[in-house]
Amino acid sequence: MKNASQMMQWGNMPCVRLDAGGYTALIAPDLGSNVIRFRSERDGVEFFRFSPDNTYETLIKSAEVWGLPTLYLPNRFADGVLRTSDAVYHLPVNEKAPYNNHIHGFLHKRRHEVIEHGADANCAWCLTEYVYNENDPFFKYLPIPFRATYRFTVSAQGLEYEFTLTNLSDKQMPISVATHTTINSPFVDGAREADERIQAPVGRRCLLNDRCLPAVSGVNEGFADLDIHDLEYRSGSRCPVLRNIDNEMYFAEHLDIKGEPFYGILCEDTASGKTIAYEISENYKFWIFWNDKGYNGYFCPEPMSAMIDAPDLELPPAMTGYQELAPEQEITFRQRFFVKED
């Protein structure tokens, strides 16, 4: 099949469809450039949570739990307070009592612009963009103009995704980025959820309190060595569904695959041996695992560049992963999804 890209209407929303290397991706610019579907027809693998019955209205109400939503600023900020090196911002508290946090930001719910799309003999690609400024209703809380660009490339290598932020302001821009990655369950056509396993090279666990905030009180407090439960991630014996997994946060480390380092996770259907490989760039420092109580047809291995509430913690940035961009600086995060060959 010839590689191709096309603008199309999926249900009641515009999408860019990319076909290349046996893979198909659907990118919805009106849903924060979410990859609402990524599939290998050849392998019978549905990577992300997807329903053909979804509408724009359905997805925008719960944009965090379909496809591949990119979050800025991700996860939680206690009482909505965000402290940078040159300002203090008060974000809306949209996670009510008993949590009383700001959660997940706004970028994944905005309508983005398609800059270009195309295909050649090697791949198909799409570039989208969102320019954040005073026209955005969130600007009254976070008055820092920036540009977000999203590049998606589909080829025989799978789906490669680059997310770039550029500071367009005269202030320091807080950087904490995540994807609320929703892996379909089961992700192999006709498979059983009980046969799924996840392998993740987790480091020390970051303990959370009853508000889902880090329970840290110093460099050595609020972290735990791995117990038998945690070590299931490292061994690849953890079933990521059919049990409740609720915001388990770990430092990210490397896997070793046939003697080569791999910075990411593997999701295997043990009955067929088919495996999703999910590779991330090393500026993602943490993994959070969550599965919406485990019985809703998906699970979320979420890479985060910084700890929950990172800028407000009394810990060094080298530990929390928190960064700031100076005016005119940019930063890029990368991910790749593919079916791993034996």
Phi, psi and omega in degrees: 000135182288139176298142185206152169227144178205145168280135182212168175256119175250111187061237181251028179219149176286146177218158168254124178257130178242128177235123177192146173059025181087002180246154175228133176234143172242119181250127183254099182297330181285351178245046176067030182059035178289137170276092187283347173207137170220125190218144166252104179294324180300318184265353184064042183242122175256104189293310189250157176301128188208143172222130178293347182270354182294147173243170175303317183296321178295313185290321184292335178289332181220057188293344182281346190238027173223141173066222183234076181280134177264129184251131169215119354272136190272162176056220197244146170234121186301125178058017180077008184272130178232113181257122172254181182289343182231010181193167171234127182246147180243102182275155181294138177277102183249008170239107192282180181307142009274004186278307177058049181239163160270138184226130163075359173069213193217341193295331184282358179244012181263156174276120182259165181257135173278117181275316178197159169207155182183182180207152173220196184292342185259328189196175168235147186215163177212138177237125176237167185207148170223126177257117183265125180204198185295349177281347180273135181296341179281348187298333179293339177266326184226081185279063180232096179299141177205167175244133174246125177239146185231121176242125179244130179231125178247131181204190175297345177275001180100211178256119174252134188228126177240130179239121184238132174248135178234126181281116179258010185256182173255016181244169171285132183257121179291138181239110168215123189226145175208161163244136179269060191302122181253102179277127181296145179223116359283150181270348174258132181305129175077006184276173176253138179299327182296343181269359183277142175222150177237139175239122184221130182277071184281145172263215181298149179272140176262115184283143180243151177269189185285359172256011183060035175247154179303133180268049185266145174223017180161174185302328184251005181246135179099010178232153183223144170292160185288135174259187183301320178301311182293324184293344174298327176296314184293324183278344183084018181258003182278125169276123187275003180226181177064022172197161182275122173242115193235096173054059175269113187249133183222153165294141181272141175229190182258147165270160172245116180243109180052043176084000180249137178290141180225120181261092184169199181228164176236138175238118187244139165267107190292335181290319182261341185081000180287136188226130170273128171256132182233104185255140182229159176283158190282000171275000162272119188255348187221154168242138168239134179245133184207144181220023175053045178077354168095357185232030183241019171080023176193164172216157189237103164271109190251111173281134178234141179281340183215159178294159171305134177059027189308312185293345181262359181273146178271062179225154180292143179304328178300336179268319184278342184083357182292138178226164170228143176260129173285164178309134178074358175280159176222161178217145182235137176243143185231147176218156175214139178237135178200162173275120184284129175274148178291000000 
